[in-house]
Amino acid sequence: MSASITVHNAEQSGLPRLETTPVRFKTILAATDFSERATSALKIGARMAKQFRSTLHVVHAVTPEFYMADATMLSSELQKIDVERCQRELHEYTRRIPEVRATLHEETAICGAPTDVITSVVEAAGIDLLVMGSHGRGPVGKLVLGSVAEAVIRRTHCPVLVVGPHCGGRLYPLRSIVLGMDLPAASLRAAQYATSLARQFGSTLMVVRVLAQHSRPISGAVEERFAKEDLRELAPGDPELRKHIHFQIRSGEAAEEILRIAAESKANLIVMGAREHSTLADHAPWATLSRVIRGAHCPVLAVQPHSV
């Protein structure tokens, strides 16, 4: 079941409208394990860095090896050699990617667990956007679908752009964006990013709220009516921006409906809030986010609900 909503101006709104200052990504981090998905994510990160005139950081996590547990000094030396070797491999790898060669960037190989490496670089370099692939060859490739993904998202405040297993690895041209919206204002930071990107690229933005199916039609109809009112209050005051934003209410399983709308609208990007408790995800946000990433044919931007 679906219901399209006509956008109109709500003068007395209890919620902020979908209007925001432009999002700027001054620093972008791409994590790679040299896999195909990670390479696609790196290419997108490089193109975004060029678009936003950002500095691109490329990081490779070198998994620690316990060469000799009773010989700390020797183990440390061997790890140093391993990191230097991986640094050379990383440099050769990035040289083969035209998008990276044409972009101002820094390359770093760091010994450590992927979660620790990525979060430490995010904090140290003041990263505004993290880009990564899923289904990679090594630990970094498991960032999306496993516990490492949850740890990275929970421990970092920057949005995470994920290239999933069915994603073609292309972000531009950014003509259509789908925003999975949770109300009340739990997903407003995700909405800020989605709206800003839509404004900057002249994209069509489809704002979607998915309601659980009810056994009683009356209760479902009441919830849908209130959901429509909530979405109407989000309508932007800018008439030009309003022309490019559409709202839909769907009922059913959240991930399936978001993916269905993304396919129908030929979305180039899906934006979702990422948090521990979410009515959008029926109190299983990580499972919903993972299902969307696994099934999406476009990149997925996961945005934490921290204030901008």
C-alpha positions as CSV (number, residue, x, y, z in Angstrom):
1,M,0.0,0.0,0.0
2,S,1.3,3.5,-0.8
3,A,0.1,7.0,-0.6
4,S,1.7,9.9,-2.3
5,I,1.6,13.2,-0.3
6,T,1.2,16.6,-1.8
7,V,3.8,19.0,-0.4
8,H,2.4,22.2,1.2
9,N,3.6,24.8,3.5
10,A,2.9,24.4,7.2
11,E,3.1,27.7,8.9
12,Q,2.8,26.4,12.4
13,S,5.1,23.4,12.5
14,G,6.5,21.6,15.5
15,L,9.3,20.1,13.5
16,P,12.1,21.7,11.5
17,R,11.5,21.9,7.8
18,L,13.7,20.1,5.3
19,E,15.9,23.1,4.8
20,T,19.6,23.3,5.9
21,T,22.8,25.0,5.1
22,P,24.9,23.3,2.5
23,V,26.8,20.2,3.6
24,R,30.6,20.5,3.0
25,F,33.0,17.5,3.1
26,K,36.4,19.1,3.7
27,T,38.0,15.7,4.4
28,I,37.0,12.3,3.1
29,L,38.4,8.9,4.2
30,A,38.3,5.8,2.0
31,A,39.1,2.5,3.8
32,T,40.4,-0.2,1.4
33,D,41.5,-3.8,1.6
34,F,42.2,-3.8,-2.2
35,S,39.0,-5.7,-2.9
36,E,36.6,-4.9,-5.8
37,R,34.0,-3.3,-3.6
38,A,36.6,-1.3,-1.7
39,T,38.0,-0.1,-5.0
40,S,34.6,1.0,-6.2
41,A,34.1,2.9,-2.9
42,L,37.6,4.5,-3.3
43,K,36.7,5.7,-6.8
44,I,33.5,7.3,-5.5
45,G,35.4,8.8,-2.6
46,A,37.9,10.3,-5.1
47,R,35.1,11.7,-7.3
48,M,33.4,13.2,-4.3
49,A,36.7,14.7,-3.1
50,K,37.1,16.4,-6.5
51,Q,33.5,17.6,-6.4
52,F,33.7,19.1,-3.0
53,R,37.4,20.1,-3.3
54,S,38.2,17.9,-0.3
55,T,41.3,16.2,0.9
56,L,41.1,12.5,0.4
57,H,42.7,10.1,2.9
58,V,43.2,6.5,1.8
59,V,43.8,4.0,4.6
60,H,44.6,0.3,4.7
61,A,44.5,-1.6,7.9
62,V,47.3,-4.1,8.3
63,T,46.1,-7.0,10.5
64,P,48.5,-7.5,13.4
65,E,50.5,-10.7,13.2
66,F,51.9,-12.3,16.4
67,Y,55.2,-13.5,15.0
68,M,56.9,-14.4,18.3
69,A,54.9,-13.8,21.5
70,D,58.1,-14.1,23.7
71,A,60.2,-11.7,21.5
72,T,58.5,-8.3,21.6
73,M,61.3,-6.5,19.9
74,L,61.6,-8.9,17.0
75,S,57.8,-9.0,16.6
76,S,57.8,-5.2,16.5
77,E,60.4,-5.1,13.8
78,L,58.6,-7.7,11.7
79,Q,55.4,-5.7,12.0
80,K,57.2,-2.6,10.9
81,I,58.5,-4.4,7.8
82,D,54.9,-5.7,7.1
83,V,53.5,-2.1,7.4
84,E,56.2,-0.8,5.0
85,R,55.4,-3.5,2.5
86,C,51.7,-2.7,2.7
87,Q,52.5,1.0,2.3
88,R,54.3,0.2,-0.9
89,E,51.4,-2.0,-2.1
90,L,48.9,0.8,-1.2
91,H,50.9,3.3,-3.2
92,E,51.0,1.0,-6.3
93,Y,47.3,0.2,-5.9
94,T,46.3,3.9,-5.8
95,R,48.5,4.7,-8.8
96,R,46.4,2.3,-10.9
97,I,43.2,4.2,-10.2
98,P,42.9,7.3,-12.4
99,E,40.3,9.0,-10.1
100,V,42.7,8.8,-7.2
101,R,45.7,9.9,-9.2
102,A,43.8,13.1,-10.2
103,T,42.8,13.9,-6.7
104,L,44.8,15.5,-3.8
105,H,45.2,12.6,-1.4
106,E,47.2,11.0,1.4
107,E,47.9,7.2,1.7
108,T,48.4,5.5,5.0
109,A,48.9,1.8,6.0
110,I,48.5,1.3,9.7
111,C,48.9,-1.9,11.8
112,G,45.8,-2.6,13.9
113,A,42.3,-3.9,13.9
114,P,40.1,-2.3,11.2
115,T,37.7,-0.7,13.6
116,D,40.5,0.9,15.7
117,V,42.5,2.0,12.6
118,I,39.5,3.7,10.9
119,T,38.1,5.4,14.0
120,S,41.5,6.7,15.0
121,V,42.1,8.2,11.5
122,V,38.5,9.7,11.5
123,E,39.3,11.4,14.8
124,A,42.8,12.5,14.1
125,A,42.2,13.8,10.6
126,G,38.8,15.4,11.4
127,I,37.1,13.3,8.7
128,D,33.7,14.6,7.4
129,L,32.8,11.5,5.4
130,L,33.9,7.9,5.5
131,V,33.6,5.8,2.4
132,M,33.9,2.0,2.3
133,G,32.9,-1.1,0.4
134,S,31.2,-4.3,1.7
135,H,31.9,-8.0,1.0
136,G,35.6,-7.3,0.8
137,R,38.4,-9.8,0.9
138,G,39.6,-9.0,4.4
139,P,38.4,-7.5,7.7
140,V,37.6,-4.1,6.2
141,G,35.3,-5.8,3.8
142,K,33.1,-7.0,6.7
143,L,32.6,-3.5,8.0
144,V,29.0,-3.2,6.7
145,L,27.4,-6.5,7.5
146,G,29.1,-7.5,10.7
147,S,29.7,-6.2,14.2
148,V,32.6,-4.1,13.0
149,A,30.2,-1.9,11.0
150,E,28.1,-1.3,14.1
151,A,31.3,-0.5,16.1
152,V,32.5,2.0,13.4
153,I,29.1,3.7,13.1
154,R,28.7,4.0,16.8
155,R,32.2,5.2,17.5
156,T,32.3,7.8,14.7
157,H,30.3,11.0,14.3
158,C,30.8,11.3,10.5
159,P,28.4,9.8,7.9
160,V,29.4,6.5,6.3
161,L,28.9,6.0,2.6
162,V,28.8,2.3,1.8
163,V,29.1,0.6,-1.6
164,G,27.2,-2.7,-1.2
165,P,27.6,-6.1,-3.1
166,H,25.0,-5.2,-5.7
167,C,26.1,-1.6,-6.2
168,G,27.6,-0.7,-9.5
169,G,30.0,1.6,-7.8
170,R,28.7,4.8,-9.4
171,L,27.3,7.8,-7.6
172,Y,27.2,10.4,-10.3
173,P,25.1,11.8,-11.9
174,L,23.2,12.2,-8.6
175,R,19.7,12.7,-10.1
176,S,17.6,10.8,-7.6
177,I,17.9,10.4,-3.8
178,V,15.8,8.3,-1.4
179,L,15.6,9.2,2.3
180,G,14.3,6.6,4.7
181,M,12.7,9.0,7.3
182,D,12.0,8.2,10.9
183,L,9.7,10.5,12.8
184,P,9.5,12.4,15.1
185,A,12.8,14.1,14.7
186,A,15.1,11.1,15.1
187,S,16.4,11.2,11.5
188,L,16.7,14.9,11.0
189,R,20.5,14.8,10.6
190,A,20.1,12.3,7.8
191,A,17.4,14.6,6.3
192,Q,19.8,17.5,6.5
193,Y,22.4,15.6,4.4
194,A,19.8,14.3,1.9
195,T,18.2,17.7,1.4
196,S,21.6,19.5,1.1
197,L,22.8,17.0,-1.5
198,A,19.5,17.2,-3.4
199,R,19.8,21.0,-3.5
200,Q,23.4,21.0,-4.5
201,F,23.0,18.5,-7.3
202,G,19.5,19.4,-8.4
203,S,18.3,15.9,-7.5
204,T,14.8,14.7,-6.9
205,L,14.4,13.7,-3.2
206,M,11.9,11.0,-2.3
207,V,11.2,11.0,1.5
208,V,9.8,7.7,2.7
209,R,8.3,6.6,5.9
210,V,7.6,2.9,6.4
211,L,4.8,1.9,8.8
212,A,4.4,-1.6,10.2
213,Q,1.4,-3.5,8.9
214,H,-1.5,-3.7,11.2
215,S,-3.9,-6.6,11.7
216,R,-6.7,-4.0,12.3
217,P,-7.3,-1.7,9.3
218,I,-8.6,1.1,11.5
219,S,-5.5,1.5,13.6
220,G,-3.4,1.3,10.5
221,A,-5.4,4.1,8.8
222,V,-5.1,6.3,11.9
223,E,-1.3,5.9,12.0
224,E,-1.0,6.6,8.3
225,R,-3.1,9.8,8.7
226,F,-0.8,11.1,11.5
227,A,2.3,10.0,9.5
228,K,1.0,12.1,6.6
229,E,0.6,15.1,8.8
230,D,4.1,14.7,10.2
231,L,5.6,14.6,6.7
232,R,3.6,17.6,5.5
233,E,5.1,19.6,8.4
234,L,8.6,18.9,7.0
235,A,7.8,20.5,3.7
236,P,10.4,23.2,2.9
237,G,9.4,26.8,2.7
238,D,11.6,27.4,-0.4
239,P,9.2,26.9,-3.4
240,E,12.1,25.9,-5.7
241,L,13.3,23.2,-3.3
242,R,9.8,22.0,-2.7
243,K,9.3,21.2,-6.3
244,H,12.1,18.5,-6.1
245,I,10.9,16.9,-2.8
246,H,8.2,14.2,-2.7
247,F,6.8,12.3,0.2
248,Q,5.5,8.7,0.4
249,I,4.0,6.6,3.2
250,R,4.5,2.8,2.8
251,S,3.4,-0.1,5.0
252,G,5.3,-3.3,5.3
253,E,8.9,-4.4,6.0
254,A,11.1,-1.3,6.1
255,A,14.1,-2.6,4.1
256,E,11.9,-4.1,1.3
257,E,9.9,-0.9,0.9
258,I,12.9,1.3,0.8
259,L,14.6,-0.9,-1.8
260,R,11.4,-1.0,-3.8
261,I,11.1,2.8,-3.9
262,A,14.8,3.1,-4.7
263,A,14.3,0.8,-7.7
264,E,11.2,2.6,-8.8
265,S,12.8,6.0,-8.7
266,K,16.1,4.7,-10.1
267,A,17.9,6.2,-7.1
268,N,21.6,7.0,-7.3
269,L,21.8,7.3,-3.5
270,I,19.9,6.0,-0.4
271,V,20.2,8.0,2.8
272,M,19.3,6.5,6.2
273,G,19.7,7.4,9.8
274,A,21.8,5.0,11.9
275,R,21.0,4.6,15.6
276,E,20.4,1.9,18.2
277,H,16.6,2.3,18.4
278,S,14.5,3.2,15.4
279,T,10.8,2.8,14.6
280,L,11.9,2.9,10.9
281,A,13.7,-0.4,11.5
282,D,11.2,-2.0,13.9
283,H,13.8,-1.7,16.7
284,A,16.3,-3.6,14.6
285,P,18.1,-0.7,12.9
286,W,21.4,-2.6,12.1
287,A,19.5,-5.5,10.5
288,T,17.4,-3.0,8.4
289,L,20.5,-1.0,7.4
290,S,22.4,-4.2,6.5
291,R,19.5,-5.5,4.4
292,V,19.2,-2.2,2.5
293,I,23.0,-2.2,1.9
294,R,23.0,-5.9,0.7
295,G,20.1,-5.3,-1.7
296,A,20.7,-1.7,-2.9
297,H,22.0,-1.1,-6.5
298,C,23.3,2.3,-5.4
299,P,25.5,3.5,-2.5
300,V,23.9,3.9,0.9
301,L,24.7,6.9,3.2
302,A,24.3,6.0,6.9
303,V,24.1,9.1,9.1
304,Q,24.4,9.1,12.8
305,P,21.9,11.2,14.8
306,H,24.5,13.5,16.4
307,S,24.0,17.2,16.1
308,V,25.7,19.0,13.2
